[in-house]
């Protein structure tokens, strides 16, 4: 193009986000974002919104932790803050059973690496102080695995994903917390895929000293807003004593802008960085929606609709290997085996956003984030079945829809 030509205006069509996340943002959140007035980051309502978000987050997390707030950015920003207290040479055990817990482990290994470790392999450091426990794809991290590893290595830190969307598996958070308490280990948990979906309160897990999540999955806000984090007094005391190699993602510095100073709530935030009034408004409304729905009811709704989706794809001849309630991970029938990426690409080209797994073996992932209705699940199943048939599977769409009808009818009858 010449210097005087412009690219045409970017128009992004609406799609059905039916993967592991992000989910389709709630219309109320989009309205709050769009209707926010132009204001600087220190305007009184922006600061009030941040303070109220902090208090709502404590209810969503189920905690009394003062150091509970949102890290500006995506889930990766929250996780980077979570792992910031790990210093070179720190002993740590990482439990990995999928793509995203694997990236967590790479982050941790980078944090724990010495200069010599980084020089030896700067993009994939392997410090002797960091132990990675690999659990096969499609399997959960169990209490026995955790106990054995922590008893042997007795690290300062241990990390685990609560829900691993890479394979759709729920890991044993109770076993993780109990083992951390038993062996005096500080547990760090990636709750990116469980917060706002599973009914749990983090104060019930005393072995875990730090938690991080994301805005765009269970919380159902816009991706570039705030990643929820929460830290216990023990974590903060350790960080205050030892420091970390970050200003931007230092939890103590981050907390100041949310009115958390020296372990106490203050009346208002202080200058730290430029926060967007639009992002604050969107995050605030997303948290209000979560609290209105209620943690227990939302968890029950996810379980109800995931069971419906599971029964329908099984009726189409697929094998489900996941146990999450927001995501179904499946193997296609034998006739389509090996064509998972082709099917996903075809669906996405039509505005139907399902995903493959990002590691071997390649499977298909279908999610239901913010799709908690019979109509929404029916659309997802119909579109998925049509994609299978377009590739020659010759599946019975009516059989899948009948499975949905039976599931929902049984739920009504049980009420």
N, C-alpha and C positions, 0 to 999 in steps of 0.2 A: 504494500500500500504506500501511497505517497504521503508526504508530510501534511498535506491538507485534508486527507481522507480520514474519516472516523470509522471505527468499527460500529456496526449497528447496535442499538440498545440491547442489552442482555435480557432475555425473557426466559425464565426457568419455569417449566410447566409443573403443575402439581402431580406428585406421584404417591403411590401407596407404599409407605415405608414398612415393609413386612420382613425385616431382617432382625439381627441381634441388637441394632441400635445404630444411629439415633432413630427414635420413633417420630411419628408425625406430631408436631407441637400442637398443644391444645389451642383452640381458637381464642379462648380467653387470654392466654399468654401472649399470643400474637397481637391481640387488641391492646393489651397493656403496654407492649413494646412500642407499637405504632402511635399510640395516643399520648405517650409521655411528652411533656413540653420540653422545649429546648432549655436546658439548665446546666450550670457548671457543676462540677463534682462535689463542691462544698455547699451547694444550695440546701436549705434546711430540710426540705422534703426528701431529697436524695439521702441525706444522712439519717433521717428518721426511718426511711425504708430499709436502710442497711441494718440499723439497730433492730427493727422488727423482724427482718430476715434471720438475724442471729438467734433470736428467741424462738422463732418458728422452727428453725433447724434443730434446735435442741429437742423439740417435741417429735420431729420426724425421725431423728436418730434414736430417740429414747434415752436421753442422757442428761446428766447434770454437769457435764464437763463445761467449764467456763470457756475454754479454748475450742469453741465450736463456731465455725464461720465458713465463708465461701472464698476459694482462691480463684481470682479472675482468670478465665480461660476455659479450656476443655478438661476432661477427666485426667489427661496426662499432666496438666498443671497441678491438680490436687495430689496426684501420686508422686510427683517430683517433690512437692512440699513434704509429703509423708515420709519419703526416704531421705530427706535432707539431713537428718540427724546421724545417719550412718557415715562414719569417717574412715579414711584409709587405715587398713589393718584391723578394723572391727570384725569380730567373728559373727557370722550370720549364716542361717540355714534358710534356703528358699525352696518352697514346694511348688513344683511346676507340673501341670497336667493339661497344657494347651498353649495356644498362641500368646495370650495376653499375660498369663502368669509367667510365660517365658520372657516377655519383654520386661515385666517387673524385675525378673531375676537379672536381666542384662543391666537394668538401671542400678540395681543393688551392687552387682559386681563392679560396675564403673565407680560407684561411690566408695566401695571398700578397697579399690585398687590403689596401690602405691605408685609412685613415679616409675619404678622399675616395671611394674605390672603393665602400666599403660604403654611404656616404650616397647615392651615385648609384643603387645597386641592391643593397639589403641582402640580398635573398633569392637573387639570381643575379649576384653580382659578376663583373666582367670586367676584372681588372687587366691592364694592358699587359704586365706581366712574365710572365704565364702564357699559354702557347700550347697550344691544344687541337687535336690532329690527329684529325679524324673519319674513321674507316674505316667503309664502309657495313655495315649489318646483314648478318650471314651471311658476312662475310669476316674473315680473320685479319689481325692486325698482323704484317707481314713484315719481314725484315731490311732490305730496300731502303727501306721506308717509314721505319723507325727511323733508319737511317744518314742519309738525306736530311734529316730534321728536325733531328737533333742536329748535323749538320755546318753547317746554316744558322743555327741559333739559339744553339748552344753554351751551354746553360743550366747552372745549378748543379745542378739536379735534373731527373730524368725519372721518370715513373710509368707503369706498365702493369699490367693484370691478366694473370696467367699463363693462366688458363682463364676465359673470359667466359661465364657461364651464361645471360646475357640472350639470347645467340644460339647458345650451344653450341659456341663456337670456341676452339681452342687457339692462343695467340699465341707468337711466336718468342722464347723466353727466351734462347736462345744468341745470336741476333742482337742482342737488347736489351743483354745483358751486354757483348758485344764492342764495340758502338758506344759504350757508356758508358765503357769502358776507353780506347778510341781518342780520345775527345773530353774525357776527364777530367770526366765527369759522374757524379754520385752517383745510382744507380738505386734506385728503390723499387718493390717488387713486391707486388701483391695476389695471394696464393696461397690465397685462401679456398676455391676449388673444386678445387685440385690437390693440396694436402698430404694425404697418406694415400691417394692414388689413383694418381698418376703416380710412377714410380720415378726420382727425381732427388735429388741432394745439393746443397744450396745453396752449399757451399764450391767447387763447380765453376764458379760464376758470379761471378767477382771484381768485375765492374762493378756488381753489385747490393749495396748497403750495408745495406738494410733489407728485411725480409720480414714479412708479417702474414697470418694465416689465421683460421680460426674453429673452434669446438669441434664443431659439429653436422653437418658434411659428411663428409669423408674420415676424420676422427678419430673420428666417431660417438660423441660424448659428448652430454650434455644441452646444449641451446642456451645456457642461462644458467650457464655454468661459466667456462671460461678460453679466451681467444683466443690461440693460440700466436704469438709474435713472436720475431724474432732480428735482432740488430744487430751489424755489424762494429765493430772498434775505430775505424775512420775515422768512421763515423756518430756514435759516442759522443763522440769527440774534438770533432767539429764542434758537437754539441749542448752539450757542456760549455763550449766557447768562446763560443757565441752564445746559448744558452738557448732557451726556448720559452715561450709564453703558456699554460702548463697546469701545474698541480700533479698533478692526478689521473692524467693520461695522459703525464706526463713519463717517458720510458723509464728515466732514471737513478734517479728516485725509486721508480718501480714495481719496479725490479730489487732494491732493498734488501730488500723483504719476502721475496724468494726467496733471500736470503743472497748477493747479488752486490753488493759494495761496492768502489768504486775499482778496478774491473776484475778483482776476484778473488773466488773463492768463499770464503765464511766458513762457520763450523760451523753456524750457525742463522740464521733470519730475525730481523729486528727489527720493532718495531711500525711499521706504515704505515697499514693500514686493516683493517677486520674481514673476514677471509676465512672462508667457510663450510666447516666440516669435511665437510659433506655433498658440497659441490662438489669439494673436494680429493679425497675418496674416489672419486667418480665419474670425475674426470679422470685420476686415478692408474690406475684399472682400464682406462679407454679406451686409455691409452698402453701398458699392458701387453699388451692385445689386439693393438694395432698391431704391436708388436715381436715378439710370438709369431707373428703371421701372416707377417711379413717384408715389407719394402718391395717387393722384386722380385716375390715371389709374389702379393702383393695386387694390384699393377699388372697382372700377367698375368691374374689372375682377372677383374678388371674388363674388360679388353680382350676376353676370351673371352665373357663374358656380354653385353656390349654388342653384340658382333657377332651374337650369337643374336637379341637383341631387334631389331636393325636389319634382319636378314633377314626376320623375321616381319612387322614393320610394312610393309616393302616388299611382301611378299606380299599385304598387305591393300590395296595400291594407294597407299600414302603415299610421299611423296618426302622423304628424309632430307637435311638440309642441314648437320648438325653433324659435328664430328670429335672430340668428347670421348668418353671411355670410361666415364663415369658417367651420361651423359645423351644421349638422342636427341631432337633437335628436328626436327619434321616438318611438312610441308604435307599437309593432308587431301586425299583424292581430290576431283576437280572437283565431284561431286554434293554434297559437304559444305562446299565452299569458302565462307568467310564465316560459318560456324557454329561456329568453334573455341571461342569462349567459352561458347556454349551447351552444347557437348559436355563441356567441362571442368566446368561447373557441375553438370551432370547426374551426372557421375562422382563428384564430390566429395560430392554429397548422399547417395551410397551408400557412403561411406567409402573411396573410391578416389581418393587425393590426387594427381592429375596437375595440371599447370599450363599456362596460356597464356604466351606471351611477354608482357613488360610494355611493349613498344614495338612500333611498326609495322615490318614487317607482322606481324599476329597469327598465331602458329603454336602448335602444341601441343608441350609439353615432357614427356617421360616419363623418369624417372630410376630408377636401380637401386642407390642407396646402401644398403648393408647387405642387398642382395637377391641375393647371389652363389650362387645354386643354380639348377639346372634347374627345380625345382618353383616357385621364386619367379618366375622369368622366365615360366614357363608361365601362372601365375596372372595376371601383369600383362598378357600378350598376350591371354588369354581375356577378361578384363574390359574391356580396351580395344576388342576386336573386338565384344563384346556392346553396348558403348555406341554404336559406329558403327552397328550394325544397328538399335538402338532408335531411331535418327534416320533410318532408311530407307536406309542405305547398301547393304544386301544383299551384304555381303562374305562370303567363304568362310572361316569360322573354321578349318575343317579344313585348308585350304591353309596358313594361318599356322602352325598346330601342326605340320604336316608340315615346314615350313621349320626350325622349332626342332629337331625330331627329326633331320633331316638334319645340322644343324650339330653337335649334341651327339654323334651317332653318328660323324661324321667325326673329331671330337676324340678319341674313345675309340680309334678305329682307328689314329690317328697315334701313340698312346702306346706 
